[in-house]
Amino acid sequence: MSDHVYKHIELTGSSKTSIEDAVSNALAKANETVRNIQWFSVTETRGHVVDGKVAHWQVSIKAGFTLE
């Protein structure tokens, strides 16, 4: 395995369904313009409440990608 250099970006995804969908939405959108995304870590989880129920999940992540 060769040595790699990574760059980090911060993203926030949202979903009405779940935390996992919020992460997936953020990564899918980033993948449209960023190549070589290799990993992510969750930095914050929060939500929007309406009438005492979760209306949206909001998840902030750091994603890393290899530089070419």
Predicted model as a PDB file, atoms N, CA, C, CB and O in Angstrom, pLDDT in the B-factor column:
MODEL        1                                                                  
ATOM      1  N   MET A   1       0.853  -1.185   0.000  1.00 51.00           N  
ATOM      2  CA  MET A   1       0.000   0.000   0.000  1.00 51.00           C  
ATOM      3  C   MET A   1       0.888   1.234   0.000  1.00 51.00           C  
ATOM      4  CB  MET A   1      -0.964   0.006   1.226  1.00 51.00           C  
ATOM      5  O   MET A   1       1.825   1.331   0.793  1.00 51.00           O  
ATOM      6  N   SER A   2       0.597   2.165  -0.879  1.00 70.00           N  
ATOM      7  CA  SER A   2       1.396   3.382  -0.954  1.00 70.00           C  
ATOM      8  C   SER A   2       0.901   4.402   0.062  1.00 70.00           C  
ATOM      9  CB  SER A   2       1.351   3.974  -2.372  1.00 70.00           C  
ATOM     10  O   SER A   2      -0.207   4.296   0.587  1.00 70.00           O  
ATOM     11  N   ASP A   3       1.746   5.389   0.326  1.00 81.00           N  
ATOM     12  CA  ASP A   3       1.364   6.472   1.228  1.00 81.00           C  
ATOM     13  C   ASP A   3       0.348   7.370   0.544  1.00 81.00           C  
ATOM     14  CB  ASP A   3       2.599   7.288   1.670  1.00 81.00           C  
ATOM     15  O   ASP A   3       0.392   7.556  -0.672  1.00 81.00           O  
ATOM     16  N   HIS A   4      -0.569   7.927   1.332  1.00 83.00           N  
ATOM     17  CA  HIS A   4      -1.598   8.801   0.801  1.00 83.00           C  
ATOM     18  C   HIS A   4      -1.589  10.120   1.546  1.00 83.00           C  
ATOM     19  CB  HIS A   4      -2.973   8.140   0.892  1.00 83.00           C  
ATOM     20  O   HIS A   4      -1.177  10.195   2.703  1.00 83.00           O  
ATOM     21  N   VAL A   5      -2.047  11.152   0.871  1.00 89.00           N  
ATOM     22  CA  VAL A   5      -2.311  12.437   1.507  1.00 89.00           C  
ATOM     23  C   VAL A   5      -3.806  12.674   1.371  1.00 89.00           C  
ATOM     24  CB  VAL A   5      -1.462  13.614   0.859  1.00 89.00           C  
ATOM     25  O   VAL A   5      -4.375  12.528   0.289  1.00 89.00           O  
ATOM     26  N   TYR A   6      -4.436  13.041   2.481  1.00 91.00           N  
ATOM     27  CA  TYR A   6      -5.877  13.242   2.506  1.00 91.00           C  
ATOM     28  C   TYR A   6      -6.220  14.703   2.729  1.00 91.00           C  
ATOM     29  CB  TYR A   6      -6.516  12.384   3.587  1.00 91.00           C  
ATOM     30  O   TYR A   6      -5.498  15.427   3.414  1.00 91.00           O  
ATOM     31  N   LYS A   7      -7.314  15.119   2.152  1.00 96.00           N  
ATOM     32  CA  LYS A   7      -7.901  16.423   2.430  1.00 96.00           C  
ATOM     33  C   LYS A   7      -9.243  16.172   3.086  1.00 96.00           C  
ATOM     34  CB  LYS A   7      -8.048  17.293   1.127  1.00 96.00           C  
ATOM     35  O   LYS A   7      -9.949  15.228   2.730  1.00 96.00           O  
ATOM     36  N   HIS A   8      -9.600  17.023   4.053  1.00 95.00           N  
ATOM     37  CA  HIS A   8     -10.871  16.881   4.769  1.00 95.00           C  
ATOM     38  C   HIS A   8     -11.827  17.984   4.326  1.00 95.00           C  
ATOM     39  CB  HIS A   8     -10.652  16.930   6.312  1.00 95.00           C  
ATOM     40  O   HIS A   8     -11.413  19.113   4.063  1.00 95.00           O  
ATOM     41  N   ILE A   9     -13.103  17.645   4.248  1.00 97.00           N  
ATOM     42  CA  ILE A   9     -14.155  18.639   4.044  1.00 97.00           C  
ATOM     43  C   ILE A   9     -15.235  18.401   5.099  1.00 97.00           C  
ATOM     44  CB  ILE A   9     -14.753  18.556   2.586  1.00 97.00           C  
ATOM     45  O   ILE A   9     -15.402  17.282   5.583  1.00 97.00           O  
ATOM     46  N   GLU A  10     -15.957  19.448   5.446  1.00 98.00           N  
ATOM     47  CA  GLU A  10     -17.056  19.327   6.390  1.00 98.00           C  
ATOM     48  C   GLU A  10     -18.373  19.452   5.629  1.00 98.00           C  
ATOM     49  CB  GLU A  10     -16.953  20.403   7.509  1.00 98.00           C  
ATOM     50  O   GLU A  10     -18.531  20.324   4.774  1.00 98.00           O  
ATOM     51  N   LEU A  11     -19.304  18.578   5.950  1.00 98.00           N  
ATOM     52  CA  LEU A  11     -20.604  18.533   5.279  1.00 98.00           C  
ATOM     53  C   LEU A  11     -21.699  18.369   6.323  1.00 98.00           C  
ATOM     54  CB  LEU A  11     -20.658  17.376   4.238  1.00 98.00           C  
ATOM     55  O   LEU A  11     -21.461  17.816   7.397  1.00 98.00           O  
ATOM     56  N   THR A  12     -22.891  18.846   6.010  1.00 98.00           N  
ATOM     57  CA  THR A  12     -24.074  18.570   6.837  1.00 98.00           C  
ATOM     58  C   THR A  12     -25.174  18.075   5.922  1.00 98.00           C  
ATOM     59  CB  THR A  12     -24.537  19.842   7.636  1.00 98.00           C  
ATOM     60  O   THR A  12     -25.587  18.757   4.984  1.00 98.00           O  
ATOM     61  N   GLY A  13     -25.639  16.873   6.217  1.00 98.00           N  
ATOM     62  CA  GLY A  13     -26.744  16.287   5.460  1.00 98.00           C  
ATOM     63  C   GLY A  13     -28.003  16.286   6.308  1.00 98.00           C  
ATOM     64  O   GLY A  13     -27.935  16.321   7.537  1.00 98.00           O  
ATOM     65  N   SER A  14     -29.144  16.247   5.650  1.00 97.00           N  
ATOM     66  CA  SER A  14     -30.410  16.196   6.389  1.00 97.00           C  
ATOM     67  C   SER A  14     -31.312  15.132   5.777  1.00 97.00           C  
ATOM     68  CB  SER A  14     -31.118  17.584   6.382  1.00 97.00           C  
ATOM     69  O   SER A  14     -31.181  14.762   4.610  1.00 97.00           O  
ATOM     70  N   SER A  15     -32.238  14.654   6.618  1.00 98.00           N  
ATOM     71  CA  SER A  15     -33.186  13.637   6.178  1.00 98.00           C  
ATOM     72  C   SER A  15     -34.398  13.661   7.088  1.00 98.00           C  
ATOM     73  CB  SER A  15     -32.536  12.234   6.169  1.00 98.00           C  
ATOM     74  O   SER A  15     -34.278  13.895   8.290  1.00 98.00           O  
ATOM     75  N   LYS A  16     -35.549  13.422   6.519  1.00 97.00           N  
ATOM     76  CA  LYS A  16     -36.770  13.270   7.314  1.00 97.00           C  
ATOM     77  C   LYS A  16     -36.853  11.877   7.920  1.00 97.00           C  
ATOM     78  CB  LYS A  16     -38.011  13.543   6.454  1.00 97.00           C  
ATOM     79  O   LYS A  16     -37.635  11.643   8.841  1.00 97.00           O  
ATOM     80  N   THR A  17     -36.047  10.953   7.407  1.00 97.00           N  
ATOM     81  CA  THR A  17     -36.162   9.546   7.765  1.00 97.00           C  
ATOM     82  C   THR A  17     -35.232   9.103   8.894  1.00 97.00           C  
ATOM     83  CB  THR A  17     -35.897   8.715   6.566  1.00 97.00           C  
ATOM     84  O   THR A  17     -35.684   8.547   9.895  1.00 97.00           O  
ATOM     85  N   SER A  18     -33.907   9.358   8.725  1.00 97.00           N  
ATOM     86  CA  SER A  18     -32.965   8.793   9.697  1.00 97.00           C  
ATOM     87  C   SER A  18     -31.614   9.497   9.654  1.00 97.00           C  
ATOM     88  CB  SER A  18     -32.775   7.302   9.442  1.00 97.00           C  
ATOM     89  O   SER A  18     -31.299  10.249   8.732  1.00 97.00           O  
ATOM     90  N   ILE A  19     -30.836   9.219  10.687  1.00 98.00           N  
ATOM     91  CA  ILE A  19     -29.465   9.721  10.753  1.00 98.00           C  
ATOM     92  C   ILE A  19     -28.650   9.137   9.600  1.00 98.00           C  
ATOM     93  CB  ILE A  19     -28.812   9.369  12.117  1.00 98.00           C  
ATOM     94  O   ILE A  19     -27.883   9.851   8.953  1.00 98.00           O  
ATOM     95  N   GLU A  20     -28.817   7.845   9.345  1.00 98.00           N  
ATOM     96  CA  GLU A  20     -28.067   7.182   8.273  1.00 98.00           C  
ATOM     97  C   GLU A  20     -28.372   7.806   6.914  1.00 98.00           C  
ATOM     98  CB  GLU A  20     -28.389   5.684   8.244  1.00 98.00           C  
ATOM     99  O   GLU A  20     -27.468   7.990   6.100  1.00 98.00           O  
ATOM    100  N   ASP A  21     -29.632   8.130   6.666  1.00 98.00           N  
ATOM    101  CA  ASP A  21     -29.994   8.765   5.401  1.00 98.00           C  
ATOM    102  C   ASP A  21     -29.383  10.160   5.297  1.00 98.00           C  
ATOM    103  CB  ASP A  21     -31.519   8.844   5.258  1.00 98.00           C  
ATOM    104  O   ASP A  21     -28.985  10.578   4.210  1.00 98.00           O  
ATOM    105  N   ALA A  22     -29.304  10.882   6.407  1.00 98.00           N  
ATOM    106  CA  ALA A  22     -28.693  12.213   6.389  1.00 98.00           C  
ATOM    107  C   ALA A  22     -27.223  12.115   5.989  1.00 98.00           C  
ATOM    108  CB  ALA A  22     -28.829  12.895   7.769  1.00 98.00           C  
ATOM    109  O   ALA A  22     -26.744  12.918   5.189  1.00 98.00           O  
ATOM    110  N   VAL A  23     -26.508  11.141   6.538  1.00 98.00           N  
ATOM    111  CA  VAL A  23     -25.100  10.922   6.169  1.00 98.00           C  
ATOM    112  C   VAL A  23     -25.004  10.531   4.702  1.00 98.00           C  
ATOM    113  CB  VAL A  23     -24.455   9.827   7.061  1.00 98.00           C  
ATOM    114  O   VAL A  23     -24.182  11.075   3.965  1.00 98.00           O  
ATOM    115  N   SER A  24     -25.833   9.600   4.279  1.00 98.00           N  
ATOM    116  CA  SER A  24     -25.810   9.148   2.880  1.00 98.00           C  
ATOM    117  C   SER A  24     -26.108  10.284   1.913  1.00 98.00           C  
ATOM    118  CB  SER A  24     -26.818   8.021   2.671  1.00 98.00           C  
ATOM    119  O   SER A  24     -25.487  10.373   0.854  1.00 98.00           O  
ATOM    120  N   ASN A  25     -27.053  11.156   2.263  1.00 98.00           N  
ATOM    121  CA  ASN A  25     -27.385  12.303   1.407  1.00 98.00           C  
ATOM    122  C   ASN A  25     -26.196  13.248   1.270  1.00 98.00           C  
ATOM    123  CB  ASN A  25     -28.596  13.062   1.973  1.00 98.00           C  
ATOM    124  O   ASN A  25     -25.916  13.735   0.175  1.00 98.00           O  
ATOM    125  N   ALA A  26     -25.499  13.508   2.366  1.00 98.00           N  
ATOM    126  CA  ALA A  26     -24.329  14.387   2.316  1.00 98.00           C  
ATOM    127  C   ALA A  26     -23.233  13.785   1.449  1.00 98.00           C  
ATOM    128  CB  ALA A  26     -23.795  14.652   3.729  1.00 98.00           C  
ATOM    129  O   ALA A  26     -22.644  14.481   0.622  1.00 98.00           O  
ATOM    130  N   LEU A  27     -22.957  12.505   1.631  1.00 98.00           N  
ATOM    131  CA  LEU A  27     -21.900  11.855   0.851  1.00 98.00           C  
ATOM    132  C   LEU A  27     -22.270  11.748  -0.627  1.00 98.00           C  
ATOM    133  CB  LEU A  27     -21.611  10.467   1.414  1.00 98.00           C  
ATOM    134  O   LEU A  27     -21.411  11.934  -1.490  1.00 98.00           O  
ATOM    135  N   ALA A  28     -23.522  11.452  -0.929  1.00 98.00           N  
ATOM    136  CA  ALA A  28     -23.948  11.339  -2.327  1.00 98.00           C  
ATOM    137  C   ALA A  28     -23.806  12.671  -3.045  1.00 98.00           C  
ATOM    138  CB  ALA A  28     -25.400  10.850  -2.410  1.00 98.00           C  
ATOM    139  O   ALA A  28     -23.353  12.717  -4.189  1.00 98.00           O  
ATOM    140  N   LYS A  29     -24.189  13.753  -2.380  1.00 98.00           N  
ATOM    141  CA  LYS A  29     -24.069  15.076  -3.002  1.00 98.00           C  
ATOM    142  C   LYS A  29     -22.603  15.447  -3.209  1.00 98.00           C  
ATOM    143  CB  LYS A  29     -24.768  16.142  -2.138  1.00 98.00           C  
ATOM    144  O   LYS A  29     -22.234  15.947  -4.272  1.00 98.00           O  
ATOM    145  N   ALA A  30     -21.767  15.206  -2.202  1.00 98.00           N  
ATOM    146  CA  ALA A  30     -20.340  15.514  -2.331  1.00 98.00           C  
ATOM    147  C   ALA A  30     -19.703  14.690  -3.442  1.00 98.00           C  
ATOM    148  CB  ALA A  30     -19.612  15.259  -1.005  1.00 98.00           C  
ATOM    149  O   ALA A  30     -18.825  15.180  -4.152  1.00 98.00           O  
ATOM    150  N   ASN A  31     -20.132  13.455  -3.596  1.00 97.00           N  
ATOM    151  CA  ASN A  31     -19.569  12.570  -4.611  1.00 97.00           C  
ATOM    152  C   ASN A  31     -19.816  13.072  -6.036  1.00 97.00           C  
ATOM    153  CB  ASN A  31     -20.147  11.182  -4.455  1.00 97.00           C  
ATOM    154  O   ASN A  31     -19.141  12.632  -6.967  1.00 97.00           O  
ATOM    155  N   GLU A  32     -20.763  13.976  -6.217  1.00 98.00           N  
ATOM    156  CA  GLU A  32     -21.014  14.545  -7.548  1.00 98.00           C  
ATOM    157  C   GLU A  32     -19.849  15.410  -8.024  1.00 98.00           C  
ATOM    158  CB  GLU A  32     -22.300  15.374  -7.533  1.00 98.00           C  
ATOM    159  O   GLU A  32     -19.631  15.545  -9.228  1.00 98.00           O  
ATOM    160  N   THR A  33     -19.098  15.997  -7.089  1.00 96.00           N  
ATOM    161  CA  THR A  33     -18.023  16.915  -7.486  1.00 96.00           C  
ATOM    162  C   THR A  33     -16.661  16.595  -6.864  1.00 96.00           C  
ATOM    163  CB  THR A  33     -18.408  18.314  -7.121  1.00 96.00           C  
ATOM    164  O   THR A  33     -15.651  17.154  -7.290  1.00 96.00           O  
ATOM    165  N   VAL A  34     -16.613  15.720  -5.878  1.00 97.00           N  
ATOM    166  CA  VAL A  34     -15.357  15.382  -5.204  1.00 97.00           C  
ATOM    167  C   VAL A  34     -15.007  13.936  -5.520  1.00 97.00           C  
ATOM    168  CB  VAL A  34     -15.464  15.603  -3.661  1.00 97.00           C  
ATOM    169  O   VAL A  34     -15.819  13.033  -5.319  1.00 97.00           O  
ATOM    170  N   ARG A  35     -13.793  13.723  -6.015  1.00 95.00           N  
ATOM    171  CA  ARG A  35     -13.339  12.373  -6.337  1.00 95.00           C  
ATOM    172  C   ARG A  35     -12.600  11.757  -5.151  1.00 95.00           C  
ATOM    173  CB  ARG A  35     -12.433  12.391  -7.580  1.00 95.00           C  
ATOM    174  O   ARG A  35     -12.049  12.466  -4.309  1.00 95.00           O  
ATOM    175  N   ASN A  36     -12.598  10.451  -5.103  1.00 95.00           N  
ATOM    176  CA  ASN A  36     -11.776   9.673  -4.174  1.00 95.00           C  
ATOM    177  C   ASN A  36     -12.145   9.830  -2.696  1.00 95.00           C  
ATOM    178  CB  ASN A  36     -10.353  10.054  -4.353  1.00 95.00           C  
ATOM    179  O   ASN A  36     -11.265   9.774  -1.838  1.00 95.00           O  
ATOM    180  N   ILE A  37     -13.422  10.025  -2.387  1.00 97.00           N  
ATOM    181  CA  ILE A  37     -13.824  10.057  -0.977  1.00 97.00           C  
ATOM    182  C   ILE A  37     -13.574   8.666  -0.399  1.00 97.00           C  
ATOM    183  CB  ILE A  37     -15.341  10.486  -0.809  1.00 97.00           C  
ATOM    184  O   ILE A  37     -14.037   7.663  -0.942  1.00 97.00           O  
ATOM    185  N   GLN A  38     -12.831   8.621   0.714  1.00 95.00           N  
ATOM    186  CA  GLN A  38     -12.418   7.347   1.288  1.00 95.00           C  
ATOM    187  C   GLN A  38     -13.047   7.030   2.642  1.00 95.00           C  
ATOM    188  CB  GLN A  38     -10.944   7.330   1.426  1.00 95.00           C  
ATOM    189  O   GLN A  38     -13.220   5.858   2.976  1.00 95.00           O  
ATOM    190  N   TRP A  39     -13.391   8.040   3.422  1.00 95.00           N  
ATOM    191  CA  TRP A  39     -13.899   7.799   4.773  1.00 95.00           C  
ATOM    192  C   TRP A  39     -14.688   8.998   5.264  1.00 95.00           C  
ATOM    193  CB  TRP A  39     -12.749   7.490   5.741  1.00 95.00           C  
ATOM    194  O   TRP A  39     -14.645  10.069   4.659  1.00 95.00           O  
ATOM    195  N   PHE A  40     -15.411   8.818   6.366  1.00 98.00           N  
ATOM    196  CA  PHE A  40     -16.090   9.931   7.025  1.00 98.00           C  
ATOM    197  C   PHE A  40     -16.152   9.661   8.516  1.00 98.00           C  
ATOM    198  CB  PHE A  40     -17.513  10.143   6.446  1.00 98.00           C  
ATOM    199  O   PHE A  40     -16.053   8.516   8.958  1.00 98.00           O  
ATOM    200  N   SER A  41     -16.317  10.726   9.287  1.00 98.00           N  
ATOM    201  CA  SER A  41     -16.583  10.598  10.725  1.00 98.00           C  
ATOM    202  C   SER A  41     -17.686  11.587  11.080  1.00 98.00           C  
ATOM    203  CB  SER A  41     -15.283  10.861  11.584  1.00 98.00           C  
ATOM    204  O   SER A  41     -17.722  12.707  10.571  1.00 98.00           O  
ATOM    205  N   VAL A  42     -18.581  11.157  11.956  1.00 98.00           N  
ATOM    206  CA  VAL A  42     -19.690  12.001  12.390  1.00 98.00           C  
ATOM    207  C   VAL A  42     -19.177  12.955  13.466  1.00 98.00           C  
ATOM    208  CB  VAL A  42     -20.886  11.140  12.924  1.00 98.00           C  
ATOM    209  O   VAL A  42     -18.576  12.527  14.451  1.00 98.00           O  
ATOM    210  N   THR A  43     -19.419  14.245  13.269  1.00 98.00           N  
ATOM    211  CA  THR A  43     -18.960  15.244  14.240  1.00 98.00           C  
ATOM    212  C   THR A  43     -20.096  15.816  15.072  1.00 98.00           C  
ATOM    213  CB  THR A  43     -18.245  16.367  13.528  1.00 98.00           C  
ATOM    214  O   THR A  43     -19.869  16.284  16.188  1.00 98.00           O  
ATOM    215  N   GLU A  44     -21.319  15.785  14.544  1.00 98.00           N  
ATOM    216  CA  GLU A  44     -22.451  16.326  15.283  1.00 98.00           C  
ATOM    217  C   GLU A  44     -23.751  15.727  14.746  1.00 98.00           C  
ATOM    218  CB  GLU A  44     -22.479  17.872  15.188  1.00 98.00           C  
ATOM    219  O   GLU A  44     -23.903  15.518  13.542  1.00 98.00           O  
ATOM    220  N   THR A  45     -24.669  15.460  15.645  1.00 98.00           N  
ATOM    221  CA  THR A  45     -26.005  15.004  15.273  1.00 98.00           C  
ATOM    222  C   THR A  45     -27.015  15.899  15.964  1.00 98.00           C  
ATOM    223  CB  THR A  45     -26.229  13.503  15.653  1.00 98.00           C  
ATOM    224  O   THR A  45     -26.941  16.121  17.173  1.00 98.00           O  
ATOM    225  N   ARG A  46     -27.949  16.406  15.194  1.00 97.00           N  
ATOM    226  CA  ARG A  46     -28.989  17.260  15.771  1.00 97.00           C  
ATOM    227  C   ARG A  46     -30.259  17.073  14.942  1.00 97.00           C  
ATOM    228  CB  ARG A  46     -28.544  18.775  15.803  1.00 97.00           C  
ATOM    229  O   ARG A  46     -30.257  16.377  13.927  1.00 97.00           O  
ATOM    230  N   GLY A  47     -31.324  17.698  15.387  1.00 96.00           N  
ATOM    231  CA  GLY A  47     -32.577  17.559  14.660  1.00 96.00           C  
ATOM    232  C   GLY A  47     -33.468  18.767  14.816  1.00 96.00           C  
ATOM    233  O   GLY A  47     -33.246  19.636  15.659  1.00 96.00           O  
ATOM    234  N   HIS A  48     -34.469  18.792  13.986  1.00 96.00           N  
ATOM    235  CA  HIS A  48     -35.480  19.849  13.980  1.00 96.00           C  
ATOM    236  C   HIS A  48     -36.766  19.223  14.503  1.00 96.00           C  
ATOM    237  CB  HIS A  48     -35.680  20.475  12.532  1.00 96.00           C  
ATOM    238  O   HIS A  48     -37.185  18.168  14.027  1.00 96.00           O  
ATOM    239  N   VAL A  49     -37.383  19.863  15.470  1.00 96.00           N  
ATOM    240  CA  VAL A  49     -38.590  19.322  16.097  1.00 96.00           C  
ATOM    241  C   VAL A  49     -39.801  20.159  15.714  1.00 96.00           C  
ATOM    242  CB  VAL A  49     -38.434  19.274  17.631  1.00 96.00           C  
ATOM    243  O   VAL A  49     -39.759  21.388  15.777  1.00 96.00           O  
ATOM    244  N   VAL A  50     -40.885  19.487  15.316  1.00 97.00           N  
ATOM    245  CA  VAL A  50     -42.155  20.133  15.007  1.00 97.00           C  
ATOM    246  C   VAL A  50     -43.248  19.355  15.739  1.00 97.00           C  
ATOM    247  CB  VAL A  50     -42.420  20.182  13.448  1.00 97.00           C  
ATOM    248  O   VAL A  50     -43.355  18.136  15.602  1.00 97.00           O  
ATOM    249  N   ASP A  51     -44.053  20.070  16.513  1.00 98.00           N  
ATOM    250  CA  ASP A  51     -45.153  19.453  17.268  1.00 98.00           C  
ATOM    251  C   ASP A  51     -44.690  18.275  18.122  1.00 98.00           C  
ATOM    252  CB  ASP A  51     -46.240  18.988  16.314  1.00 98.00           C  
ATOM    253  O   ASP A  51     -45.381  17.261  18.226  1.00 98.00           O  
ATOM    254  N   GLY A  52     -43.518  18.420  18.728  1.00 97.00           N  
ATOM    255  CA  GLY A  52     -43.008  17.389  19.625  1.00 97.00           C  
ATOM    256  C   GLY A  52     -42.442  16.159  18.953  1.00 97.00           C  
ATOM    257  O   GLY A  52     -42.147  15.172  19.626  1.00 97.00           O  
ATOM    258  N   LYS A  53     -42.278  16.195  17.605  1.00 95.00           N  
ATOM    259  CA  LYS A  53     -41.746  15.052  16.871  1.00 95.00           C  
ATOM    260  C   LYS A  53     -40.566  15.491  16.020  1.00 95.00           C  
ATOM    261  CB  LYS A  53     -42.837  14.406  15.992  1.00 95.00           C  
ATOM    262  O   LYS A  53     -40.459  16.657  15.639  1.00 95.00           O  
ATOM    263  N   VAL A  54     -39.688  14.553  15.729  1.00 95.00           N  
ATOM    264  CA  VAL A  54     -38.541  14.838  14.871  1.00 95.00           C  
ATOM    265  C   VAL A  54     -39.041  15.085  13.452  1.00 95.00           C  
ATOM    266  CB  VAL A  54     -37.507  13.668  14.904  1.00 95.00           C  
ATOM    267  O   VAL A  54     -39.671  14.217  12.848  1.00 95.00           O  
ATOM    268  N   ALA A  55     -38.756  16.269  12.926  1.00 97.00           N  
ATOM    269  CA  ALA A  55     -39.145  16.603  11.553  1.00 97.00           C  
ATOM    270  C   ALA A  55     -37.993  16.337  10.580  1.00 97.00           C  
ATOM    271  CB  ALA A  55     -39.587  18.078  11.463  1.00 97.00           C  
ATOM    272  O   ALA A  55     -38.223  15.888   9.458  1.00 97.00           O  
ATOM    273  N   HIS A  56     -36.773  16.609  11.000  1.00 96.00           N  
ATOM    274  CA  HIS A  56     -35.580  16.380  10.181  1.00 96.00           C  
ATOM    275  C   HIS A  56     -34.415  15.997  11.080  1.00 96.00           C  
ATOM    276  CB  HIS A  56     -35.229  17.639   9.340  1.00 96.00           C  
ATOM    277  O   HIS A  56     -34.252  16.543  12.171  1.00 96.00           O  
ATOM    278  N   TRP A  57     -33.612  15.060  10.614  1.00 97.00           N  
ATOM    279  CA  TRP A  57     -32.322  14.783  11.211  1.00 97.00           C  
ATOM    280  C   TRP A  57     -31.290  15.609  10.466  1.00 97.00           C  
ATOM    281  CB  TRP A  57     -31.981  13.260  11.166  1.00 97.00           C  
ATOM    282  O   TRP A  57     -31.360  15.741   9.245  1.00 97.00           O  
ATOM    283  N   GLN A  58     -30.332  16.165  11.194  1.00 97.00           N  
ATOM    284  CA  GLN A  58     -29.227  16.916  10.599  1.00 97.00           C  
ATOM    285  C   GLN A  58     -27.933  16.345  11.162  1.00 97.00           C  
ATOM    286  CB  GLN A  58     -29.347  18.463  10.891  1.00 97.00           C  
ATOM    287  O   GLN A  58     -27.732  16.337  12.376  1.00 97.00           O  
ATOM    288  N   VAL A  59     -27.061  15.871  10.287  1.00 98.00           N  
ATOM    289  CA  VAL A  59     -25.827  15.234  10.717  1.00 98.00           C  
ATOM    290  C   VAL A  59     -24.649  15.908  10.035  1.00 98.00           C  
ATOM    291  CB  VAL A  59     -25.848  13.721  10.408  1.00 98.00           C  
ATOM    292  O   VAL A  59     -24.589  15.985   8.807  1.00 98.00           O  
ATOM    293  N   SER A  60     -23.714  16.396  10.837  1.00 98.00           N  
ATOM    294  CA  SER A  60     -22.484  16.982  10.303  1.00 98.00           C  
ATOM    295  C   SER A  60     -21.400  15.918  10.314  1.00 98.00           C  
ATOM    296  CB  SER A  60     -22.043  18.236  11.127  1.00 98.00           C  
ATOM    297  O   SER A  60     -21.264  15.156  11.271  1.00 98.00           O  
ATOM    298  N   ILE A  61     -20.633  15.880   9.231  1.00 98.00           N  
ATOM    299  CA  ILE A  61     -19.552  14.903   9.103  1.00 98.00           C  
ATOM    300  C   ILE A  61     -18.301  15.586   8.572  1.00 98.00           C  
ATOM    301  CB  ILE A  61     -19.967  13.738   8.174  1.00 98.00           C  
ATOM    302  O   ILE A  61     -18.365  16.654   7.962  1.00 98.00           O  
ATOM    303  N   LYS A  62     -17.173  14.952   8.814  1.00 98.00           N  
ATOM    304  CA  LYS A  62     -15.931  15.281   8.122  1.00 98.00           C  
ATOM    305  C   LYS A  62     -15.693  14.121   7.176  1.00 98.00           C  
ATOM    306  CB  LYS A  62     -14.706  15.506   9.126  1.00 98.00           C  
ATOM    307  O   LYS A  62     -15.733  12.959   7.581  1.00 98.00           O  
ATOM    308  N   ALA A  63     -15.447  14.435   5.923  1.00 98.00           N  
ATOM    309  CA  ALA A  63     -15.158  13.406   4.923  1.00 98.00           C  
ATOM    310  C   ALA A  63     -13.745  13.615   4.431  1.00 98.00           C  
ATOM    311  CB  ALA A  63     -16.175  13.448   3.739  1.00 98.00           C  
ATOM    312  O   ALA A  63     -13.301  14.750   4.255  1.00 98.00           O  
ATOM    313  N   GLY A  64     -13.033  12.515   4.209  1.00 96.00           N  
ATOM    314  CA  GLY A  64     -11.660  12.602   3.715  1.00 96.00           C  
ATOM    315  C   GLY A  64     -11.556  11.982   2.337  1.00 96.00           C  
ATOM    316  O   GLY A  64     -12.189  10.970   2.038  1.00 96.00           O  
ATOM    317  N   PHE A  65     -10.744  12.610   1.509  1.00 96.00           N  
ATOM    318  CA  PHE A  65     -10.503  12.063   0.180  1.00 96.00           C  
ATOM    319  C   PHE A  65      -9.024  12.159  -0.143  1.00 96.00           C  
ATOM    320  CB  PHE A  65     -11.343  12.800  -0.884  1.00 96.00           C  
ATOM    321  O   PHE A  65      -8.325  13.050   0.339  1.00 96.00           O  
ATOM    322  N   THR A  66      -8.553  11.218  -0.976  1.00 94.00           N  
ATOM    323  CA  THR A  66      -7.150  11.200  -1.336  1.00 94.00           C  
ATOM    324  C   THR A  66      -6.891  12.226  -2.433  1.00 94.00           C  
ATOM    325  CB  THR A  66      -6.722   9.793  -1.790  1.00 94.00           C  
ATOM    326  O   THR A  66      -7.697  12.416  -3.344  1.00 94.00           O  
ATOM    327  N   LEU A  67      -5.753  12.872  -2.316  1.00 91.00           N  
ATOM    328  CA  LEU A  67      -5.328  13.811  -3.354  1.00 91.00           C  
ATOM    329  C   LEU A  67      -4.619  13.042  -4.453  1.00 91.00           C  
ATOM    330  CB  LEU A  67      -4.403  14.917  -2.772  1.00 91.00           C  
ATOM    331  O   LEU A  67      -3.895  12.082  -4.189  1.00 91.00           O  
ATOM    332  N   GLU A  68      -4.833  13.468  -5.671  1.00 84.00           N  
ATOM    333  CA  GLU A  68      -4.193  12.789  -6.821  1.00 84.00           C  
ATOM    334  C   GLU A  68      -2.800  13.324  -7.035  1.00 84.00           C  
ATOM    335  CB  GLU A  68      -5.026  12.969  -8.110  1.00 84.00           C  
ATOM    336  O   GLU A  68      -2.102  12.882  -7.948  1.00 84.00           O  
TER     337      GLU A  68                                                      
ENDMDL                                                                          
END                                                                             
